[in-house]
Amino acid sequence: MASLGEILGGRATDIYFIRTRHVAEKYGVGGKRVRMEVHAYSLPRGYEWAVYAGLEEALALLQGKPVTVYSIPEGTVFRRKDPLMVVEGRFQDIILFETALLGLLRFSTSIATKAARVRLAAGKGKTVLFFGLRALHPAVQPAADRAALIGGLDGVSGVLSRDYLGVEPRGTMPHALIIVFGSQVEAWRAFAETFKGETPIIALVDTFWDEREEALMAARELGEVLAGVRLDTPGSRRGRMRDIVEEVRWALDIHGYRHVKIFVSGGLDEEKVAELRDVADGFGVGTTIAAAPNIDISMDVVEVYENGEWRPRTKRGKLPGARSIVQCQGERRVARLGEEPTDCEPLTQKYLEDGRLTQRLPSLDDIRGYVLKQLETLGLQ
């Protein structure tokens, strides 16, 4: 596992960047000042937008180094080809950190974007929790939980997020608990007696018998203590999940257990969540968020400082010249960095100047709220 010192020291990189820096320094061009722009020139199939995440970690990577960083705020919803960040400094001071920088931004942006898509699919008033840690290397659990929360989810299951993020983890019970007891009722009773008052009591109701029967068993056993039931029916037994949820809901209601909510988990994505949002009260979504389609964020030299001025220069297929985003009468526009219209509000801001943080970073709650507001007001599909 790469250590923090190795990452901050530029050793978590590709070998060709080490060789590039060596050649640049050897032939006297490593000291040239450049502007490298971070952007996503393509999005996954079916995606029209993405949620920018990972900025706080990216700034921690570059802080203390002789570079200046401009960026849109973390949590900003962006489109294809939008400029996300510009890193300015000597070429030799930037190049070793491209790999780590892009890894941080891609990882968090990909998870936050998928989480936001699930959040939209679930609709207002529905609880969505992230249960995807088992699909990831344990070292990145807090980062994944943070990205899922930025995307608008209501909670995460990771215990480490209590320490790293100040977020209380949420979750119910696994099938393993019921299996070792050998009885659903005994397991539910033990869980309720142990954790009543500490966490909502959600009974897993698909271990041995039919979901409808187990849901009624749990409701009869626990009564008002039971906050909800969770259906995690395996694919081999699932059939049409909507029919199962409707059957459980009907049975609970006609027997007087209208207070019991129904939560669904297991193999969910935004399409399946959308199919169930009017019959289920909440969802636990894991692997499809943890293993989200990769947002193809890249980084390119777009300007070189020569003869006392910034000269636009980049490879074919990319737009030369460092860019920024501005808000003009509610409409977003792209401008050249440093030449923004004075009657527009700059969305791109300076976050680091010569390695020093220039502004206070928002809290996780503030970023999440910013994302949710955009999802409501931008008319996203």
Residue pairs with C-beta under 8 A, 6 or more apart in sequence:
1 139
2 11
2 12
6 12
7 61
7 100
8 61
10 96
10 97
10 100
12 99
12 100
12 103
13 96
13 97
13 98
13 99
13 100
14 99
17 95
17 96
17 98
17 99
18 96
20 95
21 30
21 92
21 95
21 96
24 30
24 91
24 92
24 95
25 31
25 92
29 91
30 90
30 91
30 92
31 90
31 91
31 92
32 90
32 91
32 304
32 305
32 306
33 88
33 89
33 90
33 91
33 304
33 305
34 88
34 89
34 90
34 91
34 94
34 301
34 303
34 304
34 305
35 86
35 87
35 88
35 301
35 302
35 303
35 304
35 310
35 322
35 337
36 86
36 87
36 88
36 94
36 98
36 299
36 300
36 301
36 302
37 83
37 85
37 86
37 299
37 300
37 302
37 322
37 323
38 83
38 84
38 85
38 86
38 87
38 101
38 102
38 105
38 297
38 298
38 299
39 81
39 82
39 83
39 84
39 297
39 298
39 299
39 300
39 318
40 50
40 78
40 80
40 81
40 82
40 84
40 295
40 296
40 297
40 298
41 80
41 81
41 296
41 298
41 317
41 318
42 80
42 296
43 49
43 50
43 80
43 295
43 296
44 293
44 294
44 295
45 293
47 113
47 293
48 79
48 380
48 381
49 77
49 78
49 79
49 113
49 380
50 77
50 78
50 109
50 113
50 295
51 75
51 76
51 77
51 78
51 109
51 112
51 113
51 115
51 116
51 150
51 151
51 371
52 72
52 73
52 74
52 75
52 76
52 77
52 78
52 84
52 105
52 109
52 112
53 74
53 75
53 105
53 108
53 109
53 111
53 112
53 113
53 146
53 147
53 150
53 151
53 367
54 74
54 104
54 105
54 106
54 107
54 108
54 109
54 143
54 147
55 71
55 73
55 74
55 85
55 105
55 351
55 361
56 74
56 361
57 104
57 108
57 143
58 69
58 71
58 85
58 101
58 104
58 105
59 69
59 351
59 352
59 357
59 361
61 97
61 100
61 101
61 104
62 69
62 87
62 97
62 101
62 352
62 355
63 352
63 355
63 356
63 357
64 355
65 89
65 93
65 97
65 355
66 89
66 90
66 93
66 354
66 355
67 87
67 88
67 89
67 93
67 94
67 352
67 354
67 355
68 87
68 88
68 89
68 350
68 352
68 353
68 354
69 85
69 86
69 87
69 88
69 350
69 351
69 352
70 85
70 86
70 88
70 322
70 324
70 337
70 348
70 349
70 350
70 351
71 84
71 85
71 86
71 348
71 349
71 351
72 78
72 82
72 83
72 84
72 85
72 325
72 347
72 348
72 349
73 347
73 349
73 362
73 367
73 370
74 150
74 361
74 362
74 367
75 112
75 150
75 362
75 367
75 368
75 370
75 371
75 374
76 347
76 370
76 374
77 116
77 371
77 374
77 375
77 378
77 380
78 84
81 319
82 325
82 334
83 322
83 323
83 324
83 325
83 334
83 337
83 348
84 105
84 297
85 105
86 302
86 322
86 323
86 324
86 337
86 348
87 94
87 101
87 299
88 322
91 301
98 299
101 299
102 297
102 298
102 299
105 297
106 294
106 295
106 296
106 297
107 140
107 143
107 144
107 147
108 143
108 146
108 147
108 150
109 147
109 295
109 297
110 147
110 292
110 293
110 294
110 295
111 144
111 147
111 148
111 151
111 289
111 290
111 292
112 147
112 148
112 150
112 151
112 371
113 151
113 292
113 295
114 151
114 270
114 288
114 289
114 292
114 293
115 130
115 147
115 148
115 149
115 150
115 151
115 152
115 153
115 285
115 289
115 292
116 151
116 152
116 371
116 375
117 270
118 128
118 151
118 153
118 268
118 269
118 270
118 273
118 283
118 285
118 288
118 289
119 128
119 151
119 152
119 153
119 372
119 375
120 152
120 270
120 375
120 380
121 270
121 271
121 273
121 274
121 277
122 128
122 273
122 274
122 277
122 282
122 283
123 277
126 277
126 280
126 281
126 282
126 283
127 154
127 155
127 263
127 281
127 282
127 283
128 152
128 153
128 154
128 273
128 282
128 283
128 284
128 285
129 153
129 154
129 155
129 156
129 157
129 170
129 171
129 282
129 283
129 284
129 285
130 144
130 145
130 148
130 149
130 153
130 155
130 156
130 157
130 284
130 285
130 286
130 289
130 290
131 157
131 171
131 265
131 284
131 285
131 286
132 144
132 148
132 285
132 286
132 287
132 288
132 289
132 290
132 291
133 141
133 144
133 145
133 157
133 158
133 286
133 290
134 286
135 286
135 287
135 290
135 291
136 144
136 290
141 158
141 160
141 161
142 158
142 160
142 161
142 164
142 165
144 158
144 290
145 156
145 157
145 158
145 160
145 161
145 165
145 167
146 161
146 164
146 165
146 364
148 156
148 289
149 155
149 156
149 165
149 167
149 364
149 368
150 364
150 367
150 368
150 371
151 289
151 371
152 368
152 371
152 372
152 375
153 285
153 289
155 167
155 168
155 169
155 170
156 167
156 169
156 170
157 169
157 170
157 171
158 169
159 169
161 167
161 169
162 168
162 169
165 364
166 364
167 364
170 199
172 202
172 203
172 204
172 230
172 263
173 187
173 191
173 202
173 203
173 204
174 204
175 204
175 207
175 232
177 187
177 191
178 184
178 187
178 188
178 204
178 207
178 208
179 207
181 187
181 190
184 203
184 205
184 207
184 208
184 209
184 214
184 217
184 218
185 217
185 218
185 221
188 201
188 203
188 218
188 221
188 222
189 221
189 222
191 201
191 203
192 201
192 222
192 225
192 226
195 201
196 225
200 227
200 228
201 222
201 225
201 226
201 227
201 228
202 227
202 228
202 229
202 230
202 263
203 214
203 215
203 218
203 222
203 226
203 228
203 229
203 230
204 229
204 230
204 232
205 211
205 214
205 215
205 217
205 218
205 229
205 230
205 231
205 248
206 214
206 231
206 232
206 233
206 237
207 214
208 214
209 217
211 231
211 233
211 244
211 247
211 248
212 244
212 247
212 248
212 251
214 229
215 229
215 248
215 251
215 252
215 260
215 262
216 251
216 252
216 255
216 257
218 226
218 229
219 226
219 229
219 252
219 255
219 257
219 260
224 259
226 257
226 260
227 260
227 261
228 260
228 261
228 262
228 263
228 281
228 282
229 248
229 252
229 260
229 261
229 262
229 263
230 262
230 263
230 264
230 265
230 284
231 241
231 244
231 245
231 248
231 262
231 263
231 264
231 265
231 266
232 264
232 265
232 266
232 284
233 241
233 244
233 266
234 266
235 266
235 267
238 244
241 264
241 272
241 275
241 276
242 275
242 276
242 279
245 262
245 264
245 276
245 279
245 280
246 279
248 262
249 262
249 279
252 258
252 260
252 262
261 281
261 282
262 279
262 280
262 281
262 282
263 280
263 281
263 282
263 283
263 284
264 276
264 280
264 282
264 283
264 284
265 283
265 284
265 285
265 286
266 284
267 287
267 288
268 283
268 284
268 285
268 286
268 288
269 285
269 288
270 288
273 283
273 285
276 283
300 314
300 315
300 318
301 313
301 314
302 312
302 313
302 314
302 318
302 319
302 320
302 321
302 322
302 323
303 310
303 311
303 312
303 313
303 314
303 320
303 321
303 322
304 310
304 311
304 313
305 311
310 322
310 338
312 320
312 321
313 320
314 320
314 321
321 336
321 337
322 336
322 337
322 338
323 334
323 335
323 336
323 337
324 334
324 335
324 336
324 337
324 340
324 346
324 347
324 348
325 332
325 333
325 334
325 335
325 346
325 347
325 348
326 332
326 333
326 334
326 335
326 340
326 341
326 344
326 345
326 346
326 347
326 348
327 333
327 344
327 345
327 346
327 347
328 341
328 343
328 344
328 345
332 347
333 341
333 344
335 341
335 344
337 348
340 346
349 359
350 358
350 359
351 357
351 358
351 359
352 358
362 370
374 380
